[in-house]
């Protein structure tokens, strides 16, 4: 259904955002 598709899209978006955040955090830690 559209609801399931929206939930999956939101999950993928949040997963991608979390991955980008972790990447930025790792880069910031490496720069110190």
Contact map, one row per residue, 1 for C-alpha under 8 A:
11111000000000000000000000000000
11111100000000000000000000000000
11111110000000000000000000000000
11111111000000000000000000000000
11111111100000000000000000000000
01111111110000000000000000000000
00111111111000000000000000000000
00011111111100000000000000000000
00001111111110000000000000000000
00000111111111000000000000000000
00000011111111100000000000000000
00000001111111110000000000000000
00000000111111111000000000000000
00000000011111111100000000000000
00000000001111111110000000000000
00000000000111111111000000000000
00000000000011111111100000000000
00000000000001111111110000000000
00000000000000111111111000000000
00000000000000011111111100000000
00000000000000001111111110000000
00000000000000000111111111000000
00000000000000000011111111100000
00000000000000000001111111110000
00000000000000000000111111111000
00000000000000000000011111111100
00000000000000000000001111111110
00000000000000000000000111111111
00000000000000000000000011111111
00000000000000000000000001111111
00000000000000000000000000111111
00000000000000000000000000011111
